[in-house]
Amino acid sequence: MSLEKLHTEVRRDQLVDATLAVMAEHGLRGLSVAAVARRVGLTPSAIYRHFSSKDAMLDAVLDRMRERLHGAMAASRAETDDPVEALRRLLTRHMQLIRRNAALPRVVLSDDYHIGHPERRQRLLGVFTGYLDGVADIIRQGQRLGRIRSDVNARSLAILFLGLIQPAGVLWTLSDGRFDVTGQARAAWPVFEQALRAPGTPRAGAARPASRATTAVHPPRVRTSPRPIRLRRSPS
């Protein structure tokens, strides 16, 4: 990658960060090319070198959302072989994304973002369906391994998983960040996990009893040399 292209990508990332910051403070209607330019200390004409319009910046925000969600899923799956544990980690990461990106829930909740923009509406739908497909794939893996109940459709369980996140995100947004999304996720996860796991499988972090078959039995130690014999002196 050339230095010029790297510089361009870095600048675009900075502009997307600025776009999210403006939206977090002023909402979608307060977003403009001029507002983003002021945020990063550039002239509006410099912004147009990277984004042709406000709509192009909003499309870049959607790309950022997809990248962060899919990145969180990939990282959660890479850290553990247990699909249930992967879902728990994904839930934690998703809540962190909400807290660190205050504007993203606003994008999802705003009618102005997609009404009148059918292509963007389809792209937003694609982000959510792609995320649900990934969660369902984790669940199907757990079903194949016998760790997740197989009597419920994986897609339905994936939508239930999303239900742990969306209402908490709405409350966090409407309360201006006062609602504890991390605490809510921590409290709701055991309930979801209990409904998710196949009967007889241990809960994440539960200690497993030791198996008698694998318990080593050590024979008594046998001395290889006799003890020295001490003779008592007889009285003279």
Steps between C-alpha positions, in 0.01 A plus 500: 500500500639840401557769761249726326229234509575427867472870580166514317360204696617648830337831415175324403499317834548832680211650308274206585596542867413869474170417332408267785604762757282769339206259485548401865481865607247646256317207347462416135336831414797687646740322267648696211820513303581834663449359852732208428758736349497717813541189714825401332628849424462485123314705244184349348672483164763268651223262613373467144832345402396195704118513505288649227207583730337456839334184368843357414611559860190323628575206272851489647348489850300195395817337370665570835209338682524186289877478544480537878220245540663241277837564662351441844350173382824378342701585811251326730507181294879500477544511878315182595387164363179512706219657293310601814802680638549665160147640524565632850813678380315638199230641729767673710670644193172622355419689819847655490434614143180670613681682779793607284293603197213706634382601153448147366176433694378841386557394140293184550219688677483794258237491226689779327786260436314263271160648410525631148823307449397150386857392418623599846199331655594176324862534608395556861279192478794311354719594799244355742424189298872435455551533874210264570642251248830504687334446838288219355814337362656500847182345638491231231858413585398458863208282396730274300730468801207423729558808715196699385148363494398376156122510547487873418583655164843668501362813335238539774767471767709758315210747508462434873870580538451829318214566742757514781663795323251721320271599794807573714641714220174695473490564876866603499436748218183649647661537844806677354725218609371464856355155443759236587514284187797303632323414824185407310693264275667341803163447670314375192764258371449218759128491418569478128776244551272277704242503220769451237706208627416142424386298804789357699767737371689696767459874530795710386762512772344217700746259655490147367521207745816294481464170318589189698629334187759769453602528865851373539562246778858497616638181660686527829862590468744211549846566631776361283762480772468372856516734792834491685490289816624674809643280777471596861811464716462256786587635845854411614 
